[in-house]
């Protein structure tokens, strides 16, 4: 972000926020399973298609971010719409945060299943593990997409870059 532009840049996700989302999801997933079991309702078992859908969503977000990355390189053939690039950046951040929550919830399901003295059907354990893997891959895709949506450092033509290569405001 340059001084005087008046715009705010989307900041990349930090590990503390993502870990907090994972922990919140884990607690919610675990307590939800306890509440369902205590009320006599069946426990939550993720569908088979959920891990595949999470992986597909991650791939779509990375492909959109790759287009932004190609448009921000020095020798880009066409200019990228900055509003579209910002939407992709926000989508990639939302993907990483929602995948963190889903990862925590899936780990909460796995934790609930493994702590029971009478283990439910083995299929439910594998579906919860598959959902956790799909959410972890979606989280990785969101973080990669966030990286693709960052601008490269400008040329040091007027001396307003710092030692790390970023632009100073």
MDTraj code that builds the backbone (N, CA, C; nanometers):
import mdtraj as md
import numpy as np

residues = "UNK UNK UNK UNK UNK UNK UNK UNK UNK UNK UNK UNK UNK UNK UNK UNK UNK UNK UNK UNK UNK UNK UNK UNK UNK UNK UNK UNK UNK UNK UNK UNK UNK UNK UNK UNK UNK UNK UNK UNK UNK UNK UNK UNK UNK UNK UNK UNK UNK UNK UNK UNK UNK UNK UNK UNK UNK UNK UNK UNK UNK UNK UNK UNK UNK UNK UNK UNK UNK UNK UNK UNK UNK UNK UNK UNK UNK UNK UNK UNK UNK UNK UNK UNK UNK UNK UNK UNK UNK UNK UNK UNK UNK UNK UNK UNK UNK UNK UNK UNK UNK UNK UNK UNK UNK UNK UNK UNK UNK UNK UNK UNK UNK UNK UNK UNK UNK UNK UNK UNK UNK UNK UNK UNK UNK UNK UNK UNK UNK UNK UNK UNK UNK UNK UNK UNK UNK UNK UNK UNK UNK UNK UNK UNK UNK UNK UNK UNK UNK UNK UNK UNK UNK UNK UNK UNK UNK UNK UNK UNK UNK UNK UNK UNK UNK UNK UNK UNK UNK".split()
xyz = np.array([
    [0.0837, -0.1166, 0.0000],
    [0.0000, 0.0000, 0.0000],
    [0.0888, 0.1238, 0.0000],
    [0.0569, 0.2176, -0.0801],
    [0.1350, 0.3396, -0.0877],
    [0.0693, 0.4489, -0.0034],
    [0.1530, 0.5429, 0.0413],
    [0.1010, 0.6540, 0.1210],
    [0.0148, 0.7429, 0.0335],
    [-0.0956, 0.7859, 0.0892],
    [-0.1808, 0.8789, 0.0173],
    [-0.2837, 0.8138, -0.0725],
    [-0.2846, 0.6825, -0.0856],
    [-0.3822, 0.6191, -0.1725],
    [-0.5172, 0.6076, -0.1058],
    [-0.5203, 0.5998, 0.0273],
    [-0.6463, 0.5920, 0.0982],
    [-0.7085, 0.4537, 0.0958],
    [-0.6446, 0.3552, 0.0373],
    [-0.7007, 0.2207, 0.0329],
    [-0.6322, 0.1327, 0.1368],
    [-0.7015, 0.0299, 0.1740],
    [-0.6455, -0.0639, 0.2709],
    [-0.6185, -0.1958, 0.2016],
    [-0.5057, -0.2529, 0.2325],
    [-0.4695, -0.3804, 0.1723],
    [-0.5201, -0.4929, 0.2604],
    [-0.5499, -0.6061, 0.1983],
    [-0.5891, -0.7256, 0.2722],
    [-0.4623, -0.7870, 0.3280],
    [-0.4607, -0.8079, 0.4575],
    [-0.3422, -0.8661, 0.5200],
    [-0.3511, -1.0174, 0.5112],
    [-0.2365, -1.0804, 0.4966],
    [-0.2328, -1.2261, 0.4875],
    [-0.2668, -1.2876, 0.6224],
    [-0.3174, -1.4093, 0.6184],
    [-0.3571, -1.4796, 0.7402],
    [-0.2348, -1.5130, 0.8236],
    [-0.2501, -1.5010, 0.9537],
    [-0.1434, -1.5358, 1.0459],
    [-0.1749, -1.6700, 1.1106],
    [-0.0725, -1.7370, 1.1569],
    [-0.0890, -1.8696, 1.2166],
    [-0.1743, -1.8646, 1.3432],
    [-0.1663, -1.7566, 1.4201],
    [-0.2437, -1.7506, 1.5439],
    [-0.3936, -1.7476, 1.5162],
    [-0.4357, -1.6704, 1.4186],
    [-0.5774, -1.6666, 1.3831],
    [-0.6270, -1.7996, 1.3294],
    [-0.5438, -1.8639, 1.2476],
    [-0.5833, -1.9933, 1.1924],
    [-0.5881, -2.1011, 1.2997],
    [-0.4911, -2.0993, 1.3910],
    [-0.4929, -2.1958, 1.5012],
    [-0.6118, -2.1729, 1.5933],
    [-0.6466, -2.0475, 1.6164],
    [-0.7652, -2.0178, 1.6972],
    [-0.8911, -2.0715, 1.6307],
    [-0.9007, -2.0565, 1.4990],
    [-1.0167, -2.1094, 1.4264],
    [-1.0211, -2.2613, 1.4330],
    [-0.9049, -2.3260, 1.4250],
    [-0.9005, -2.4724, 1.4369],
    [-0.9473, -2.5146, 1.5755],
    [-0.9008, -2.4468, 1.6787],
    [-0.9410, -2.4824, 1.8151],
    [-1.0896, -2.4577, 1.8388],
    [-1.1424, -2.3475, 1.7869],
    [-1.2861, -2.3199, 1.7996],
    [-1.3665, -2.4285, 1.7279],
    [-1.3248, -2.4650, 1.6084],
    [-1.3931, -2.5713, 1.5350],
    [-1.3852, -2.7054, 1.6064],
    [-1.2696, -2.7350, 1.6660],
    [-1.2534, -2.8604, 1.7390],
    [-1.3491, -2.8679, 1.8577],
    [-1.3574, -2.7604, 1.9333],
    [-1.4469, -2.7582, 2.0496],
    [-1.5924, -2.7694, 2.0055],
    [-1.6300, -2.6949, 1.9024],
    [-1.7677, -2.6999, 1.8540],
    [-1.8012, -2.8389, 1.8008],
    [-1.7130, -2.8971, 1.7215],
    [-1.7379, -3.0309, 1.6676],
    [-1.7508, -3.1357, 1.7767],
    [-1.6620, -3.1303, 1.8752],
    [-1.6650, -3.2278, 1.9837],
    [-1.7915, -3.2112, 2.0689],
    [-1.8234, -3.0866, 2.1059],
    [-1.9418, -3.0635, 2.1881],
    [-2.0712, -3.0926, 2.1132],
    [-2.0726, -3.0688, 1.9846],
    [-2.1906, -3.1008, 1.9043],
    [-2.2162, -3.2510, 1.9035],
    [-2.1108, -3.3296, 1.8906],
    [-2.1260, -3.4752, 1.8936],
    [-2.1747, -3.5232, 2.0301],
    [-2.1226, -3.4636, 2.1369],
    [-2.1681, -3.5003, 2.2708],
    [-2.3156, -3.4656, 2.2880],
    [-2.3556, -3.3491, 2.2395],
    [-2.4956, -3.3071, 2.2518],
    [-2.5879, -3.3999, 2.1731],
    [-2.5473, -3.4381, 2.0525],
    [-2.6303, -3.5302, 1.9749],
    [-2.6395, -3.6667, 2.0417],
    [-2.5290, -3.7174, 2.0903],
    [-2.5298, -3.8488, 2.1550],
    [-2.6108, -3.8456, 2.2844],
    [-2.6028, -3.7368, 2.3598],
    [-2.6770, -3.7270, 2.4855],
    [-2.8273, -3.7176, 2.4623],
    [-2.8666, -3.6572, 2.3513],
    [-3.0093, -3.6442, 2.3217],
    [-3.0662, -3.7671, 2.2516],
    [-2.9820, -3.8620, 2.2199],
    [-3.0281, -3.9838, 2.1538],
    [-3.0305, -3.9744, 2.0028],
    [-2.9883, -3.8627, 1.9491],
    [-2.9840, -3.8459, 1.8037],
    [-2.8577, -3.9118, 1.7491],
    [-2.8586, -3.9488, 1.6234],
    [-2.7361, -4.0063, 1.5658],
    [-2.6255, -3.9018, 1.5583],
    [-2.5010, -3.9469, 1.5708],
    [-2.3889, -3.8539, 1.5630],
    [-2.3717, -3.8053, 1.4199],
    [-2.3010, -3.6963, 1.4060],
    [-2.2767, -3.6383, 1.2746],
    [-2.1703, -3.7208, 1.2035],
    [-2.2039, -3.7668, 1.0845],
    [-2.1091, -3.8396, 1.0005],
    [-2.0996, -3.7637, 0.8690],
    [-1.9815, -3.7131, 0.8356],
    [-1.9692, -3.6368, 0.7108],
    [-1.9961, -3.7262, 0.5894],
    [-2.0564, -3.6702, 0.4853],
    [-2.0797, -3.7496, 0.3651],
    [-1.9489, -3.7793, 0.2905],
    [-1.9543, -3.8786, 0.2065],
    [-1.8360, -3.9198, 0.1306],
    [-1.7893, -3.8082, 0.0383],
    [-1.8813, -3.7291, -0.0113],
    [-1.8466, -3.6250, -0.1082],
    [-1.7825, -3.5018, -0.0460],
    [-1.7888, -3.4864, 0.0856],
    [-1.7356, -3.3653, 0.1485],
    [-1.5852, -3.3481, 0.1287],
    [-1.5011, -3.4506, 0.1544],
    [-1.3574, -3.4295, 0.1305],
    [-1.3258, -3.3961, -0.0151],
    [-1.3960, -3.4608, -0.1072],
    [-1.3726, -3.4332, -0.2491],
    [-1.4134, -3.2911, -0.2853],
    [-1.5234, -3.2442, -0.2291],
    [-1.5686, -3.1082, -0.2553],
    [-1.4710, -3.0057, -0.1990],
    [-1.4179, -3.0318, -0.0798],
    [-1.3217, -2.9396, -0.0199],
    [-1.1949, -2.9289, -0.1049],
    [-1.1491, -3.0415, -0.1555],
    [-1.0298, -3.0417, -0.2405],
    [-1.0579, -2.9679, -0.3714],
    [-1.1765, -2.9892, -0.4280],
    [-1.2132, -2.9202, -0.5525],
    [-1.2225, -2.7696, -0.5313],
    [-1.2817, -2.7269, -0.4198],
    [-1.2892, -2.5834, -0.3902],
    [-1.1504, -2.5228, -0.3759],
    [-1.0607, -2.5932, -0.3100],
    [-0.9232, -2.5452, -0.2965],
    [-0.8556, -2.5304, -0.4314],
    [-0.8797, -2.6261, -0.5213],
    [-0.8192, -2.6196, -0.6543],
    [-0.8742, -2.5012, -0.7341],
    [-1.0025, -2.4725, -0.7204],
    [-1.0621, -2.3591, -0.7916],
    [-1.0029, -2.2280, -0.7415],
    [-0.9880, -2.2150, -0.6096],
    [-0.9331, -2.0915, -0.5535],
    [-0.7879, -2.0718, -0.5987],
    [-0.7099, -2.1788, -0.6007],
    [-0.5704, -2.1675, -0.6450],
    [-0.5649, -2.1303, -0.7930],
    [-0.6541, -2.1865, -0.8742],
    [-0.6513, -2.1520, -1.0168],
    [-0.6898, -2.0057, -1.0395],
    [-0.7849, -1.9535, -0.9627],
    [-0.8182, -1.8113, -0.9744],
    [-0.7011, -1.7241, -0.9297],
    [-0.6371, -1.7639, -0.8211],
    [-0.5229, -1.6859, -0.7713],
    [-0.4049, -1.6948, -0.8672],
    [-0.3908, -1.8064, -0.9374],
    [-0.2818, -1.8191, -1.0338],
    [-0.2992, -1.7179, -1.1476],
    [-0.4244, -1.6949, -1.1877],
    [-0.4502, -1.5943, -1.2907],
    [-0.4107, -1.4548, -1.2421],
    [-0.4365, -1.4275, -1.1134],
    [-0.3956, -1.2987, -1.0569],
    [-0.2442, -1.2895, -1.0544],
    [-0.1784, -1.3968, -1.0160],
    [-0.0321, -1.3968, -1.0105],
    [0.0280, -1.3719, -1.1489],
    [-0.0281, -1.4345, -1.2496],
    [0.0231, -1.4144, -1.3855],
    [0.0016, -1.2706, -1.4312],
    [-0.1069, -1.2076, -1.3866],
    [-0.1340, -1.0699, -1.4265],
    [-0.0495, -0.9675, -1.3537],
    [0.0106, -1.0054, -1.2406],
    [0.0911, -0.9091, -1.1652],
    [0.2395, -0.9205, -1.1944],
    [0.2790, -1.0118, -1.2764],
    [0.4214, -1.0256, -1.3093],
    [0.4621, -0.9170, -1.4059],
    [0.5890, -0.8946, -1.4168],
    [0.6446, -0.7825, -1.4934],
    [0.6047, -0.7851, -1.6418],
    [0.6097, -0.8987, -1.7010],
    [0.5824, -0.9069, -1.8450],
    [0.4445, -0.9648, -1.8727],
    [0.3467, -0.9200, -1.7996],
    [0.2111, -0.9704, -1.8182],
    [0.1591, -0.9276, -1.9560],
    [0.0899, -1.0207, -2.0233],
    [0.0360, -0.9907, -2.1558],
    [-0.0856, -0.8988, -2.1476],
    [-0.1611, -0.9107, -2.0401],
    [-0.2778, -0.8248, -2.0246],
    [-0.2833, -0.7757, -1.8804],
    [-0.3475, -0.6616, -1.8632],
    [-0.3614, -0.6053, -1.7289],
    [-0.4725, -0.6770, -1.6556],
    [-0.4552, -0.6922, -1.5273],
    [-0.5552, -0.7594, -1.4449],
    [-0.6447, -0.6531, -1.3813],
    [-0.7733, -0.6804, -1.3739],
    [-0.8666, -0.5890, -1.3097],
    [-0.8392, -0.5878, -1.1592],
    [-0.8068, -0.4733, -1.1009],
    [-0.7722, -0.4704, -0.9586],
    [-0.8890, -0.5083, -0.8677],
    [-1.0113, -0.4798, -0.9089],
    [-1.1268, -0.5174, -0.8278],
    [-1.1454, -0.6687, -0.8272],
    [-1.1235, -0.7312, -0.9421],
    [-1.1332, -0.8772, -0.9494],
    [-1.0203, -0.9409, -0.8684],
    [-0.9012, -0.8830, -0.8762],
    [-0.7888, -0.9360, -0.7994],
    [-0.8157, -0.9244, -0.6494],
    [-0.8763, -0.8148, -0.6070],
    [-0.9094, -0.7991, -0.4650],
    [-1.0140, -0.9010, -0.4227],
    [-1.1103, -0.9268, -0.5077],
    [-1.2112, -1.0286, -0.4752],
    [-1.1479, -1.1661, -0.4613],
    [-1.0537, -1.1977, -0.5470],
    [-0.9848, -1.3267, -0.5374],
    [-0.9005, -1.3326, -0.4097],
    [-0.8383, -1.2214, -0.3730],
    [-0.7596, -1.2179, -0.2494],
    [-0.8484, -1.2397, -0.1271],
    [-0.9646, -1.1758, -0.1265],
    [-1.0575, -1.1933, -0.0146],
    [-1.1126, -1.3364, -0.0135],
    [-1.1402, -1.3909, -0.1315],
    [-1.1864, -1.5294, -0.1400],
    [-1.0819, -1.6263, -0.0865],
    [-0.9559, -1.6015, -0.1163],
    [-0.8508, -1.6909, -0.0673],
    [-0.8368, -1.6805, 0.0844],
    [-0.8533, -1.5623, 0.1399],
    [-0.8489, -1.5463, 0.2857],
    [-0.9688, -1.6157, 0.3497],
    [-1.0858, -1.6002, 0.2909],
    [-1.2050, -1.6669, 0.3431],
    [-1.1921, -1.8189, 0.3332],
    [-1.1280, -1.8650, 0.2280],
    [-1.1062, -2.0084, 0.2121],
    [-1.0173, -2.0627, 0.3230],
    [-0.9103, -1.9921, 0.3543],
    [-0.8208, -2.0408, 0.4592],
    [-0.8879, -2.0375, 0.5959],
    [-0.9672, -1.9343, 0.6241],
    [-1.0347, -1.9275, 0.7541],
    [-1.1447, -2.0325, 0.7673],
    [-1.2251, -2.0496, 0.6632],
    [-1.3311, -2.1500, 0.6711],
    [-1.2744, -2.2914, 0.6724],
    [-1.1657, -2.3133, 0.6018],
    [-1.1021, -2.4454, 0.6052],
    [-1.0439, -2.4737, 0.7434],
    [-0.9968, -2.3701, 0.8120],
    [-0.9479, -2.3891, 0.9489],
    [-1.0602, -2.4337, 1.0407],
    [-1.1762, -2.3700, 1.0292],
    [-1.2911, -2.4108, 1.1103],
    [-1.3346, -2.5534, 1.0782],
    [-1.3395, -2.5862, 0.9491],
    [-1.3784, -2.7222, 0.9098],
    [-1.2772, -2.8261, 0.9551],
    [-1.1500, -2.7920, 0.9500],
    [-1.0463, -2.8825, 0.9982],
    [-1.0643, -2.9089, 1.1468],
    [-1.0891, -2.8046, 1.2242],
    [-1.1120, -2.8223, 1.3671],
    [-1.2361, -2.9055, 1.3949],
    [-1.3441, -2.8789, 1.3224],
    [-1.4670, -2.9557, 1.3430],
    [-1.4459, -3.1026, 1.3085],
    [-1.3756, -3.1296, 1.1998],
    [-1.3487, -3.2686, 1.1628],
    [-1.2600, -3.3371, 1.2663],
    [-1.1614, -3.2636, 1.3184],
    [-1.0776, -3.3207, 1.4239],
    [-1.1585, -3.3431, 1.5518],
    [-1.2571, -3.2576, 1.5784],
    [-1.3471, -3.2790, 1.6918],
    [-1.4286, -3.4059, 1.6747],
    [-1.4746, -3.4335, 1.5529],
    [-1.5464, -3.5582, 1.5257],
    [-1.4564, -3.6792, 1.5469],
    [-1.3334, -3.6699, 1.4967],
    [-1.2383, -3.7801, 1.5138],
    [-1.2085, -3.8014, 1.6620],
    [-1.1889, -3.6936, 1.7347],
    [-1.1608, -3.7036, 1.8781],
    [-1.2779, -3.7673, 1.9524],
    [-1.3997, -3.7289, 1.9189],
    [-1.5164, -3.7877, 1.9831],
    [-1.5248, -3.9375, 1.9555],
    [-1.5052, -3.9750, 1.8309],
    [-1.5163, -4.1168, 1.7942],
    [-1.4091, -4.1995, 1.8639],
    [-1.2880, -4.1453, 1.8726],
    [-1.1783, -4.2214, 1.9338],
    [-1.1872, -4.2283, 2.0855],
    [-1.2614, -4.1383, 2.1500],
    [-1.2704, -4.1400, 2.2958],
    [-1.3900, -4.2197, 2.3476],
    [-1.4657, -4.2801, 2.2618],
    [-1.5810, -4.3592, 2.3059],
    [-1.5363, -4.5008, 2.3401],
    [-1.5991, -4.5584, 2.4439],
    [-1.5680, -4.6975, 2.4789],
    [-1.6298, -4.7926, 2.3775],
    [-1.7458, -4.7550, 2.3237],
    [-1.8067, -4.8324, 2.2160],
    [-1.7896, -4.7500, 2.0888],
    [-1.7023, -4.7974, 2.0028],
    [-1.6701, -4.7222, 1.8814],
    [-1.7825, -4.7391, 1.7797],
    [-1.8319, -4.6273, 1.7237],
    [-1.9325, -4.6386, 1.6168],
    [-1.8721, -4.7091, 1.4949],
    [-1.9485, -4.7173, 1.3909],
    [-1.9025, -4.7852, 1.2702],
    [-1.7681, -4.7287, 1.2245],
    [-1.6818, -4.8182, 1.1798],
    [-1.5476, -4.7773, 1.1373],
    [-1.5555, -4.6801, 1.0201],
    [-1.6594, -4.6920, 0.9402],
    [-1.6744, -4.6017, 0.8262],
    [-1.6855, -4.4566, 0.8718],
    [-1.7542, -4.4315, 0.9821],
    [-1.7679, -4.2936, 1.0290],
    [-1.6331, -4.2342, 1.0704],
    [-1.5447, -4.3165, 1.1260],
    [-1.4110, -4.2689, 1.1616],
    [-1.3333, -4.2307, 1.0362],
    [-1.3373, -4.3146, 0.9343],
    [-1.2620, -4.2861, 0.8116],
    [-1.3186, -4.1668, 0.7373],
    [-1.4516, -4.1488, 0.7424],
    [-1.5096, -4.0309, 0.6779],
    [-1.4697, -3.9027, 0.7508],
    [-1.4612, -3.9071, 0.8830],
    [-1.4177, -3.7896, 0.9589],
    [-1.2703, -3.7603, 0.9313],
    [-1.1884, -3.8650, 0.9228],
    [-1.0465, -3.8455, 0.8909],
    [-1.0315, -3.7895, 0.7491],
    [-1.1095, -3.8419, 0.6552],
    [-1.1063, -3.7911, 0.5175],
    [-1.1479, -3.6458, 0.5096],
    [-1.2476, -3.6076, 0.5900],
    [-1.2895, -3.4679, 0.5937],
    [-1.1793, -3.3801, 0.6502],
    [-1.1103, -3.4281, 0.7527],
    [-0.9986, -3.3507, 0.8094],
    [-0.8874, -3.3342, 0.7062],
    [-0.8580, -3.4373, 0.6313],
    [-0.7545, -3.4280, 0.5274],
    [-0.7979, -3.3310, 0.4172],
    [-0.9243, -3.3407, 0.3749],
    [-0.9753, -3.2485, 0.2730],
    [-0.9721, -3.1046, 0.3198],
    [-1.0065, -3.0812, 0.4479],
    [-1.0024, -2.9453, 0.5016],
    [-0.8587, -2.8953, 0.5129],
    [-0.7658, -2.9846, 0.5474],
    [-0.6245, -2.9433, 0.5550],
    [-0.5720, -2.9066, 0.4161],
    [-0.6120, -2.9808, 0.3146],
    [-0.5708, -2.9479, 0.1780],
    [-0.6343, -2.8168, 0.1314],
    [-0.7584, -2.7935, 0.1713],
    [-0.8240, -2.6674, 0.1365],
    [-0.7579, -2.5507, 0.2087],
    [-0.7168, -2.5710, 0.3325],
    [-0.6440, -2.4680, 0.4070],
    [-0.5122, -2.4356, 0.3375],
    [-0.4415, -2.5384, 0.2957],
    [-0.3162, -2.5182, 0.2234],
    [-0.3397, -2.4426, 0.0929],
    [-0.4450, -2.4797, 0.0220],
    [-0.4774, -2.4112, -0.1035],
    [-0.5107, -2.2648, -0.0790],
    [-0.5839, -2.2351, 0.0278],
    [-0.6162, -2.0963, 0.0602],
    [-0.4922, -2.0144, 0.0917],
    [-0.3982, -2.0739, 0.1647],
    [-0.2748, -2.0025, 0.1977],
    [-0.1877, -1.9817, 0.0739],
    [-0.1829, -2.0812, -0.0139],
    [-0.1078, -2.0658, -0.1391],
    [-0.1720, -1.9571, -0.2251],
    [-0.3046, -1.9559, -0.2295],
    [-0.3749, -1.8545, -0.3083],
    [-0.3507, -1.7146, -0.2512],
    [-0.3457, -1.7027, -0.1177],
    [-0.3134, -1.5732, -0.0574],
    [-0.1738, -1.5277, -0.1002],
    [-0.0814, -1.6215, -0.1044],
    [0.0549, -1.5870, -0.1474],
    [0.0567, -1.5433, -0.2929],
    [-0.0218, -1.6089, -0.3765],
    [-0.0273, -1.5717, -0.5173],
    [-0.0867, -1.4329, -0.5381],
    [-0.1688, -1.3866, -0.4459],
    [-0.2355, -1.2572, -0.4622],
    [-0.1561, -1.1405, -0.4047],
    [-0.0345, -1.1646, -0.3589],
    [0.0477, -1.0541, -0.3106],
    [0.1216, -0.9918, -0.4279],
    [0.1408, -0.8627, -0.4200],
    [0.2119, -0.7921, -0.5259],
    [0.3618, -0.8096, -0.5089],
    [0.4337, -0.8238, -0.6188],
    [0.5793, -0.8294, -0.6085],
    [0.6333, -0.6915, -0.5730],
    [0.7531, -0.6842, -0.5153],
    [0.8092, -0.5523, -0.4833],
    [0.8358, -0.4727, -0.6108],
    [0.8169, -0.3416, -0.6003],
    [0.8408, -0.2530, -0.7153],
    [0.9902, -0.2380, -0.7396],
    [1.0223, -0.1838, -0.8581],
    [1.1623, -0.1495, -0.8860],
    [1.2052, -0.0388, -0.7910],
    [1.3295, -0.0387, -0.7532],
    [1.3814, 0.0626, -0.6613],
    [1.4272, 0.1838, -0.7409],
    [1.3332, 0.2464, -0.8123],
    [1.3704, 0.3606, -0.8945],
    [1.3824, 0.4886, -0.8140],
    [1.2986, 0.5029, -0.7092],
    [1.3049, 0.6263, -0.6332],
    [1.3475, 0.6036, -0.4890],
    [1.3957, 0.4864, -0.4557],
    [1.4527, 0.4601, -0.3251],
    [1.3524, 0.4455, -0.2129],
    [1.2260, 0.4081, -0.2439],
    [1.1304, 0.3941, -0.1351],
    [1.1010, 0.2488, -0.1021],
    [1.1995, 0.1617, -0.1194],
    [1.1836, 0.0246, -0.0724],
    [1.2738, 0.0044, 0.0465],
    [1.2314, -0.0868, 0.1335],
    [1.3130, -0.1145, 0.2513],
    [1.4077, -0.2298, 0.2230],
    [1.4805, -0.2745, 0.3251],
    [1.5814, -0.3787, 0.3067],
    [1.5216, -0.5137, 0.2718],
    [1.3963, -0.5396, 0.3102],
    [1.3341, -0.6691, 0.2827],
    [1.2753, -0.6771, 0.1428],
    [1.2773, -0.5705, 0.0664],
    [1.2276, -0.5729, -0.0709],
    [1.0861, -0.5218, -0.0826],
    [1.0165, -0.4946, 0.0282],
    [0.8801, -0.4443, 0.0238],
    [0.8776, -0.2948, 0.0040],
    [0.7635, -0.2444, -0.0309],
    [0.7494, -0.1014, -0.0543],
    [0.7183, -0.0311, 0.0772],
    [0.7878, 0.0751, 0.1028],
    [0.7608, 0.1554, 0.2214],
    [0.6503, 0.2548, 0.1926],
    [0.5669, 0.2805, 0.2933],
    [0.4581, 0.3775, 0.2773],
    [0.5099, 0.5177, 0.2974],
])
top = md.Topology()
chain = top.add_chain()
for i, resn in enumerate(residues, 1):
    res = top.add_residue(resn, chain, resSeq=i)
    for name in ("N", "CA", "C"):
        top.add_atom(name, md.element.get_by_symbol(name[0]), res)
traj = md.Trajectory(xyz[None], top)
